[in-house]
Each structure stands twice: as structure tokens, then as C-alpha cells.
């Protein structure tokens, strides 16, 4: 196998399967087509011009039959393995949403069986989940009932990193934390992403105005905030468990109102 070397998507024509995420990339000289895939399904996800796709990834290294990359500003290394050809079930894959409730159940169950790493940690027997919930799904199951059943299935994981989104509805498997739950109970927000953004801003304002007396310093695209909460008492706030490569040196602004 050749030694890893820096690369760009233009150097990687062919079919590549991402480890652990149920995704396949079809890379050509002009575009990147991505597919969501399980052992029983394939959905054409998105077609992106190659230069636009390239801008979303960085630190691409390759060997003969593998490459790895990070999303721009991300900390997760995604690893891809070359496939000889596009899987047969992807050759005529549609980008239209799947509407068959029985097929949707089958795909959801397989997607987690093939990719979810924490069944033992969460003490969930995924085969038992199939046995319990498969009889509830028929060809006549409505989309509302399917969403409710999927919510019950995912609730068993009790994992705050697992979300279900469909037609403006959302369900989170686990809690975000006591502070967020308390804040959300007092604030009406239209959707989970807006809620997360508003919550982060609320905490940030509290840290800057009340804890640090507006003498805060910021870094990593404002993910980190720090300063003196009182004489001899330092305070560091970590707003999210990731960082960005876009800002390599911390800001030293002392007044957020100037930012």
C-alpha cells in the first residue's frame, strides 16, 4: 500500500464508502454524488459540483484504496474505502423521500444495526426492538403513526445525539441537560435548531454580562469564553464540544458589544 499523501477530490475519482455512517460518495471530474445506504436500501442524497464539495472538506489524505478527510473546521476524521462499483441498489436510486412505512421501518432498523456503536452502553437489544415494533407497522400505517413509532424506538436509546426529523417535526432521544431543559420549559421556540442557537446566545450573554462583567476574552470562533469571575477566580466557558480551524488564534476582545 502506498504511503498516505495530501489529496483533493479531483485526485479521487471512483466510488467510496464512508466507514460507520452509511454513506457512499461517487466522485467524478465534475461532481460528487452522495448516497445514504444500508444493506437493504439506497437513497440518492445530493449532487454537488466538485469544487463546492471540495470546499466542505480539508486535510484529505489518501492511500491506494482508502482516503480520510475532515469536514471544514471539524474534528472528526471520516474514513472512506474504495468500492469496485456503485452498489446495484444505488444505480436507480431516487432522491425522493421513501413513503412505504414498512420499508422505512426496515431502513431505520438496518441503519442503526449497521452503524450505531452504543447498544451495549445503552443496554438496548436491537433485535428485541425489531420484535416489539415490527408488528405495529403495516402498509396502512400513516406518516404520523410511523413518526410516533420511530420516536418510541429511538427513545429506548436515551441518547441526546440521536434526533428524528420529518416534515417540520422533531424528536430527540435523550435530554440535552438539566439547564437546557429548564430554559426550554420557559421559552417557546419554533424548532430544535433555533432553540439550540438561542440557548447558546442566552448562556453566552449571561457569561459575559453577569459572570465576567463584560471583561471576557473569546477564542475558537467564540466557542471558548474565559476571564476572571472574581479576584483570583478564573472562569472558562466551553459552548460546544468542537472547534473550528477558521480561527487559529484567540481573540482578545474585552467587550462583546464591539464584536
Secondary structure, 3 states (H helix, E strand, C coil): CCCCEECCHHHCCEEEEECCCCEEEEECCCEEEEEEEECCEEEEEEEEEHHHHHHCEEEEEECCCEEEEEECCCCCEEEEEEECCCCHHHCCCCCCCCCCHHHHHHHHHHHHHHHCCCHHHHCCCHHHHHHHHHHHCCCCCCHHHHHHHHHHHHHCCCCCCCEEEECCEEEECCCCCHHHHHHHHHCCCCCHHHHHHHHHHHHHHHHHHHHCCCCCEEECCCCEEEEEEECCEEEEEECCCCCCCCCCCCECCCCHHHC
